[in-house]
Amino acid sequence: MNHEKLSMRLERVAIHIPKGSILADIGSDHAYLPCYAVTNGLCASAIAGEVVEGPYQSARKQVAITGLGDKIEVRKGDGLEVLNPDEATCITIAGMGGTLISSILESGKAKLGKAERLILQPNVGAANVRSWLIENGWELCGEEILEEDGKIYEILIAKKGDPLRPYGVNKQTGLTFGPFLKEQFSDIFIKKWQLEKKHLERIIEQLDESGRSGLETKRNELKSQISVIERCLKVEDSEWSQNH
């Protein structure tokens, strides 16, 4: 992977950057995404933010190699603290856990004044990100799910608007599964939740094998989660069959 050829995951993140935007890529690592976005005319300019010294230096080197120093500024700092207020119009945060992404957004809310789009790719915990978006007035306007190198990723795209609009009557189901992903009901979506169901079933087996007492509450919680997954897959599979 380099600035000319991104991973499929980052390529799908990049495709949602609004043309002409001022991009801030938080946790930019080697700055491949902002270099790709500027090179391909997806944004007017970019800020690559990185908190760790090694990746920060890698990002600086990458920008220098590509000759994009006049369009991309690499800054060292934690999360959105690398930005000035009202600076970026599009913010990408990719390759972190959903809890960390939510924490970065929460800590940096003061820097989101001019942001028109958030493109967020949590490796796990997408429900946490959806909750944050709802609580802070961001409307989920699109979702993607993809598999690359044996891992399944979700991409959430949000704009300022009505945060409850995508969810309809069953907000909790939408938070868990993603309102757009649930409706698309792709093969990768089905695979993700079948794998999650097996994972929860293995945990229950381990609890049973441990022979420890006082685990009934935990076991019931896991069984409840499995039931929710089964219900989603069964209902959606039935609806999908009727429409195809």
C-alpha positions in Angstrom: 0.0 0.0 0.0 1.2 3.5 -0.8 -0.3 7.0 -1.7 -1.0 5.8 -5.2 -2.6 2.5 -4.3 -4.5 2.4 -1.0 -5.9 -0.7 0.7 -9.5 -1.4 -0.2 -10.5 -0.2 3.2 -8.9 3.2 2.9 -10.0 3.5 -0.8 -13.6 3.1 0.3 -13.0 5.8 3.0 -11.5 8.1 0.4 -14.4 7.8 -2.0 -16.7 9.6 0.4 -14.5 12.8 0.8 -16.4 15.7 -0.7 -14.6 17.4 -3.6 -12.9 20.6 -2.6 -13.0 19.9 1.1 -10.3 20.6 3.6 -9.5 17.2 5.0 -8.2 16.3 8.4 -7.1 12.7 8.7 -6.7 11.8 12.4 -4.3 9.0 13.2 -2.9 9.3 9.7 0.0 6.8 10.2 2.0 7.2 6.9 -0.3 9.9 5.6 -1.2 7.6 2.7 -4.9 8.7 2.8 -4.3 12.5 2.6 -1.6 12.0 0.0 -4.0 9.9 -2.1 -6.9 12.3 -1.6 -4.9 15.4 -2.7 -3.2 13.6 -5.6 -6.5 12.5 -7.0 -8.3 15.8 -6.5 -10.6 14.5 -3.8 -9.8 17.4 -1.5 -8.3 20.9 -1.8 -5.8 20.5 1.0 -5.2 18.2 4.0 -4.0 18.0 7.6 -2.4 14.7 8.7 -2.6 14.3 12.5 -0.6 11.7 14.4 0.2 11.4 18.1 2.9 8.8 17.9 6.4 9.9 17.0 7.3 7.1 14.6 4.2 7.4 12.4 4.4 11.2 12.6 7.9 11.1 11.1 6.7 8.5 8.5 3.9 10.9 7.6 6.3 13.8 7.2 8.6 11.7 5.1 5.8 10.5 2.8 4.5 14.1 2.2 8.0 15.2 1.4 8.6 12.3 -1.0 5.3 13.0 -2.9 6.1 16.8 -3.1 2.8 17.7 -1.5 4.2 19.9 1.3 2.3 22.9 0.0 -1.1 21.0 0.2 -0.6 18.7 3.2 0.5 19.7 6.7 1.6 17.0 9.1 0.9 17.9 12.7 1.8 16.0 15.9 -0.9 15.9 18.6 -3.6 13.9 20.2 -6.8 13.5 18.2 -8.5 16.7 17.1 -6.2 18.9 19.1 -4.0 19.2 16.0 -6.7 21.3 14.4 -7.6 24.9 14.8 -11.3 25.7 15.4 -13.3 25.9 12.2 -10.4 24.6 10.1 -11.4 21.2 8.6 -14.5 20.6 6.6 -14.1 16.8 6.4 -12.7 14.6 9.1 -11.6 11.0 8.6 -10.7 8.6 11.5 -9.9 5.1 10.4 -8.5 2.0 11.8 -9.3 2.5 15.5 -11.8 1.0 17.9 -15.2 2.6 18.1 -14.7 3.6 21.7 -11.5 5.5 20.9 -13.1 7.2 17.9 -16.0 8.4 20.0 -13.6 9.6 22.7 -11.6 11.6 20.0 -14.7 13.2 18.7 -16.0 14.0 22.2 -12.7 15.6 23.3 -12.5 17.6 20.1 -16.1 18.8 19.7 -14.9 22.4 19.7 -12.9 21.7 16.5 -15.9 20.5 14.5 -17.5 23.9 13.8 -17.0 23.9 10.0 -17.0 20.1 9.6 -19.6 19.1 7.1 -18.8 15.4 6.9 -17.3 12.7 9.2 -16.0 9.5 7.7 -15.3 7.0 10.4 -14.0 3.5 10.1 -14.1 1.7 13.4 -12.4 -1.7 13.5 -14.8 -2.8 16.3 -17.5 -1.1 18.3 -19.4 0.7 15.5 -22.4 0.9 17.8 -20.5 3.3 20.1 -19.8 5.6 17.2 -23.4 5.5 16.1 -24.5 6.5 19.6 -22.0 9.4 19.7 -23.3 10.7 16.3 -26.9 10.6 17.6 -26.1 12.3 20.9 -24.2 15.1 19.1 -26.6 15.9 16.2 -24.8 14.1 13.4 -27.0 12.2 10.9 -25.7 9.0 9.5 -26.1 9.3 5.8 -24.4 6.1 4.6 -22.6 3.0 5.6 -20.4 0.4 4.0 -19.2 -3.0 5.1 -16.3 -4.8 3.4 -13.9 -7.7 3.9 -10.2 -7.4 3.4 -7.4 -9.8 4.3 -9.8 -11.9 6.4 -11.1 -8.9 8.4 -14.5 -7.2 8.2 -14.7 -3.4 8.4 -17.5 -1.0 8.6 -17.4 2.6 7.3 -19.8 5.2 8.7 -20.5 8.5 6.9 -22.2 11.3 8.7 -23.4 14.9 8.1 -25.0 17.5 10.3 -28.8 16.9 10.3 -31.5 14.9 12.0 -29.6 12.1 13.9 -32.6 9.9 14.3 -33.8 10.0 10.6 -32.1 6.7 9.5 -33.3 4.7 12.4 -37.0 4.6 12.1 -39.0 2.9 14.9 -36.3 0.5 16.1 -33.3 2.7 17.2 -31.6 -0.1 19.2 -31.5 -2.5 16.3 -30.1 0.3 14.1 -27.4 1.1 16.6 -26.3 -2.5 16.8 -26.4 -3.5 13.2 -26.3 -0.2 11.3 -29.6 1.1 9.7 -28.1 1.1 6.2 -26.1 -2.1 6.5 -29.1 -3.9 7.9 -31.2 -2.8 5.0 -28.6 -3.8 2.4 -28.2 -7.2 4.1 -25.1 -8.1 2.1 -23.3 -11.4 2.2 -20.5 -9.7 4.2 -23.0 -8.4 6.7 -24.5 -11.9 7.2 -21.0 -13.3 7.6 -20.0 -10.7 10.2 -23.0 -11.5 12.4 -22.8 -15.2 11.9 -19.2 -15.0 13.1 -20.2 -12.8 16.0 -22.9 -15.3 17.0 -20.3 -18.2 17.0 -17.9 -16.1 19.1 -20.6 -15.5 21.7 -21.5 -19.2 21.7 -17.9 -20.1 22.3 -17.8 -17.7 25.3 -20.8 -19.4 26.8 -19.1 -22.8 26.3 -16.1 -21.5 28.1 -18.2 -20.3 31.0 -19.9 -23.6 31.2 -16.6 -25.5 31.1 -15.1 -23.3 33.8 -17.6 -24.6 36.4 -17.5 -21.3 38.2 -20.6 -20.2 40.1 -22.2 -16.8 39.8 -22.0 -16.6 36.0 -25.7 -16.8 35.3 -26.1 -13.1 34.7 -23.2 -13.1 32.2 -24.5 -16.2 30.5 -28.0 -14.7 30.1 -26.6 -11.4 28.7 -24.7 -13.4 26.0 -27.8 -15.5 25.2 -29.8 -12.3 24.8 -27.2 -10.9 22.4 -27.3 -14.2 20.4 -31.1 -14.0 20.3 -30.9 -10.4 18.9 -28.5 -11.5 16.2 -30.6 -14.6 15.3 -33.7 -12.5 15.0 -32.1 -9.9 12.8 -30.6 -12.6 10.4 -33.9 -14.5 10.3 -36.2 -11.5 9.7 -33.9 -9.9 7.2 -33.3 -13.2 5.4 -37.0 -13.6 5.1 -37.5 -10.1 3.8 -34.5 -10.4 1.4 -36.0 -13.6 -0.1 -39.3 -12.0 -0.7 -37.7 -9.1 -2.6 -35.4 -11.1 -4.8 
